[in-house]
Amino acid sequence: MEASRPLDALNDARNKRVIVELKNNKQYIGKLKAFDIHINVVLEDAEERANNEVLRKMGVVFLRGDTITIISPQQ
């Protein structure tokens, strides 16, 4: 289904693995469990990565929407 609004795209990605990049250039990969209208997101089985290397496994993480620059579903 083609997403017609930004939140539709996030809904389509729910329970799928996504890459989230933050303003501080940190990158988190995990399963998108929840989000709100402020694009605050909750990831499950999350990993913090840099330069394609896992820095640490974090489990469940909450990321503030105002720190996020990119959310991309993994293929």
Secondary structure, DSSP 4 states (H G I P E B T S, - for coil): ---SSHHHHHHHHTTSEEEEEETTS-EEEEEEEEE-TT--EEEEEEEEEETTEEEEEEEEEEE-GGGEEEEEE--
